[in-house]
Amino acid sequence: MQNSKLAAYISIALKAGYVVQGSDALSDYDKKLYLVLLDSTAQKSSQKVFKKLTEKGVEGLIVNGLGEMNDKTYKIIGIKNKGISEEIKKQIKGE
């Protein structure tokens, strides 16, 4: 149940244009991000981008099966909307 709600929030964020997808796009992204999600099976390049963003102060969470939840199976995504990022954090943390 939690995964379906999480997938729904990610889908809403994708359709609304609040998602930056992929390590290439995120490594050069210089605007405000509220949350970055990393798939637990991500490659080292994505892990480096994740680490860089979390060191800059962006909250980061590791998600099992993130690649299957978004349309293009990216292993790392950034969320640009505060409200949606808060809801995603609630779903991941099981609140």
C-alpha positions in Angstrom: 0.0 0.0 0.0 2.8 2.4 0.9 4.5 1.8 -2.5 1.4 2.5 -4.5 0.8 5.8 -2.7 4.5 6.7 -3.2 4.3 5.9 -6.9 1.1 8.0 -7.1 2.9 11.1 -5.6 5.9 10.6 -7.9 3.5 10.3 -10.9 1.7 13.5 -9.9 5.1 15.3 -9.5 6.2 14.0 -13.0 3.0 15.2 -14.7 3.2 18.6 -13.0 6.8 19.1 -14.0 8.2 19.1 -10.5 10.8 16.4 -11.1 14.4 16.6 -12.4 15.3 13.2 -13.7 18.6 11.5 -14.1 22.1 12.1 -12.7 23.2 14.2 -15.7 20.3 16.7 -15.3 20.8 16.8 -11.5 24.6 17.2 -11.6 24.2 20.5 -13.4 20.9 21.7 -11.7 21.4 24.9 -9.8 17.9 25.8 -8.7 16.1 24.9 -5.4 15.4 21.2 -4.8 13.5 20.0 -1.7 14.2 16.3 -2.0 16.3 13.9 -3.9 15.4 10.2 -4.2 17.9 7.5 -5.1 17.1 4.0 -6.1 18.8 1.4 -3.8 20.3 -0.2 -7.0 21.7 2.9 -8.5 25.1 3.1 -10.2 28.1 4.9 -8.7 27.6 8.0 -10.9 24.1 8.5 -9.5 25.4 7.8 -6.0 28.0 10.6 -6.4 25.4 13.1 -7.6 23.2 12.1 -4.6 26.1 12.6 -2.2 26.9 16.0 -3.8 23.3 17.2 -3.4 22.9 16.0 0.1 26.2 17.8 1.1 24.7 21.0 -0.3 21.8 20.6 2.1 19.1 18.9 0.0 17.4 16.1 1.9 18.0 12.8 0.4 16.3 9.4 0.8 17.0 6.0 -0.6 14.1 4.1 -2.1 13.7 0.5 -3.1 12.3 0.1 -6.6 12.4 3.8 -7.5 13.3 3.0 -11.1 10.0 1.1 -11.6 7.9 3.9 -10.1 8.8 6.6 -12.6 8.0 6.6 -16.3 11.6 6.4 -17.6 13.2 4.2 -15.0 15.7 6.8 -13.8 17.5 5.8 -10.7 17.8 9.3 -9.2 15.2 12.1 -9.2 14.9 15.5 -7.6 11.7 17.1 -6.4 11.2 20.8 -7.0 7.9 21.3 -5.1 7.9 21.6 -1.3 4.3 20.2 -0.7 4.8 17.1 -2.8 8.3 16.5 -1.3 6.7 16.5 2.2 4.1 14.0 1.1 6.7 11.7 -0.4 8.8 11.9 2.7 5.7 10.9 4.8 5.1 7.9 2.6 8.7 6.7 2.7 9.1 7.2 6.4 5.7 5.5 7.0 4.0 8.3 8.8 
